[in-house]
Amino acid sequence: QVQLVESGGGLVQAGGSLRLSCVASGFTIRQNAMGWYRQAPGKQRELVASISTGGSTNYADSLKGRFTISRDNAENTLYLQMNSLKPEDTAVYYCNAIHRWSLYWGKGTQVTVSS
């Protein structure tokens, strides 16, 4: 059974940092493409960053240089390091995975950045 569980969100002041984690079970993350998305109130869900099976990464243009996606294969965990956070980064952050041609989502973790 595929499961994705995010954690690490919270309330942080502008300029601060957070590291989100996504623990995967039911599959091996290094064999599957994965990504982080976010959804702010009243807005559509948008891509934050993704990582391929080969380790190539891709970022939303507006987030390059502040956010870093990575994975720990031994822990079967995906990470998102977020630095220099801004109030507009406030959103629910979700991780997803493509496994055997199906797309799976976690339930998300709330990130709130105060000004």
C-alpha positions in Angstrom: 0.0 0.0 0.0 1.5 3.3 -1.1 1.5 6.0 1.5 3.1 9.5 1.6 3.2 11.3 4.9 4.4 14.9 5.0 5.7 16.7 8.1 7.8 19.7 9.1 5.4 22.5 8.4 4.5 25.2 10.8 4.6 29.0 11.5 7.7 30.9 10.7 8.7 34.5 10.3 9.6 36.0 7.0 13.2 35.2 6.2 13.2 32.0 8.2 13.7 28.4 7.1 11.8 25.2 7.2 12.6 21.6 6.1 9.7 19.5 5.0 9.8 15.7 5.0 7.8 13.2 3.1 8.1 9.6 4.3 7.2 7.1 1.7 6.0 3.5 2.2 4.9 0.8 -0.2 7.5 1.7 -2.8 11.1 2.7 -3.2 11.5 6.5 -3.8 14.7 6.2 -5.8 12.8 4.2 -8.4 10.1 6.8 -8.8 9.8 10.4 -9.8 8.6 12.5 -7.0 7.7 16.1 -6.3 6.5 18.9 -4.0 3.4 21.0 -4.8 1.7 23.7 -2.8 -1.7 25.2 -2.7 -2.5 28.6 -1.2 -6.1 29.6 -0.3 -8.1 30.4 -3.3 -5.4 29.3 -5.7 -4.6 26.3 -7.8 -2.1 23.7 -6.7 1.2 24.5 -8.3 4.5 22.7 -8.7 7.3 23.6 -6.3 10.0 21.1 -7.3 10.5 17.7 -8.6 13.1 15.0 -8.7 13.5 12.3 -11.3 14.6 8.7 -10.7 18.1 9.7 -12.0 18.2 12.6 -9.5 17.6 15.5 -11.8 15.8 18.3 -10.2 13.4 20.9 -11.5 12.0 24.0 -9.8 9.4 26.6 -10.3 11.2 29.6 -11.7 10.1 31.9 -8.9 11.5 29.5 -6.2 15.0 28.8 -7.7 17.7 29.6 -5.3 15.5 29.5 -2.2 14.1 25.9 -2.2 16.0 22.7 -2.5 14.5 19.2 -3.1 16.4 16.2 -2.1 15.9 12.6 -1.1 17.4 10.1 1.3 17.2 6.7 -0.3 18.1 4.9 2.9 15.3 6.6 4.8 12.9 6.4 1.8 12.2 10.1 2.5 11.8 13.1 0.3 12.8 16.6 1.6 12.2 20.2 0.7 14.5 22.7 2.3 12.9 26.2 2.2 15.0 29.2 2.9 14.4 33.0 2.9 10.7 32.3 3.3 8.2 35.0 2.3 4.5 35.5 3.3 3.5 34.5 -0.2 5.0 31.0 0.4 2.1 30.4 2.8 0.3 27.3 1.6 -0.4 23.6 2.2 2.6 21.7 0.8 2.0 18.2 -0.7 4.4 15.6 -1.9 3.5 13.3 -4.7 4.9 10.2 -6.4 4.4 8.5 -9.7 4.4 4.8 -9.1 3.5 2.2 -11.6 1.7 4.8 -13.8 -0.4 6.0 -10.9 -0.1 9.3 -9.1 -0.2 9.4 -5.3 -0.5 12.3 -2.9 0.1 12.9 0.7 -2.4 14.8 2.9 -0.2 17.9 3.1 1.5 20.0 5.7 0.6 23.6 6.4 3.3 26.3 6.1 2.5 29.8 7.3 4.9 32.6 6.9 4.3 35.8 8.9 5.4 39.2 7.9 
